[in-house]
Amino acid sequence: MVETSRTPRRDSYTVDTLLAVTVQVFNERGYDGTSMEDLSRAAGISKSSIYHHVKGKEELLRLAVGRALDGLFGILDEPGATTGTALARLQHVVHRTTEVLLAELPYVTLLLRVRGNTAAEQWALQCRREFDHRVAALVAEAVTEGSLRADVEPRLATRLLFGMINSLVEWYRPDGDGSDGDRSAARVVDAVSELAFHGLRAAG
Amino acid sequence: MVETSRTPRRDSYTVDTLLAVTVQVFNERGYDGTSMEDLSRAAGISKSSIYHHVKGKEELLRLAVGRALDGLFGILDEPGATTGTALARLQHVVHRTTEVLLAELPYVTLLLRVRGNTAAEQWALQCRREFDHRVAALVAEAVTEGSLRADVEPRLATRLLFGMINSLVEWYRPDGDGSDGDRSAARVVDAVSELAFHGLRAAG
């Protein structure tokens, strides 16, 4: 037992721990700029050990981006997103999208940085557009309902809304210890919701 | 005369036209990933012709980013940004920053994408932070004045505000002809100002 803990075995790597390393390298070097060699070096395991878990770089991208997409699309099925007024559903989606973005920060960062022409990248871009369209439809519904202003076109409003939310991947860094991190995340989530729906102006 | 117009001379390139090509290549390939060879090919002139105008890649970055910075810092000296309530000054700055971003789209895009460790890149990042700090100070002043909500910390509000504005470089593309482009830019500028200060909710 002592021997085992002193010398971690190669197969102590799971797909999840491999993904955690992979997503970091993809975010630093870009998906294009990352080789299996880079991943092997960063993970501290051989390429053949990586191939034991996945078919290659493209599958790693699909798994990492898939984790972000599962989180985001999962929101749209939550009761808060399926029942109530369009405004209440949109508020739920904005709040939860920001929460998921902060909770899955490296994975959503990768999703938002994907560019390019491989099949896996095109698929990620397509899924991202699909999510944006679902939210834009909700914005349009809330405008029709009369609870959102009608003078900003829903598609434009949605783009600016996601501009604000997605900018978090550029600067948000969780604090060192868990409790502070949680407080700070909650503070950011509240600020996004308040600014999105009510803007900077003081009430009254 | 006819001969001259049929055979453009190398020195018909000015620093401005060279910059227009350069900024496009930097935005496509990244500053790091661009060689003088790439620039020479994209501009259709020899490397020595480029060296006739500038010392090298780093000077091109400084000039291109400088154009964006001149536009942005110029706003802070405009009468609308120096007189009136803090709220009125901030509204002017938000409106004009969005206008300048759209008018100088490729140059501001480059400024916002700069990462890295060369002196020119560090200088660009430093200038960008300085601009953000100046706006954050104005936000703080407007909070003190009572015209902006006090429940969102000024630095956080400023980051989210710029998140929304800066996201334009990711998706805004001017329409084909000038007049349409102008109408569409004006519409986007108005939408940013409205959402920033009043949010998505319908009034009342």
Interface residues (C-beta under 8 A of the other chain):
Chain A: V139 A142 G146 S147 L148 R149 A150 D151 V152 E153 L156 A157 R159 L160 L161 F162 G163 M164 I165 N166 S167 L168 E170 W171 R187 V188 A191 V192 E194 L195 A196 F197 H198 G199 L200 R201 A202 A203
Chain B: L87 V139 A142 G146 S147 L148 R149 A150 D151 V152 E153 L156 A157 R159 L160 L161 F162 G163 M164 I165 N166 S167 L168 E170 W171 R187 V188 A191 V192 E194 L195 A196 F197 H198 G199 L200 R201 A202 A203
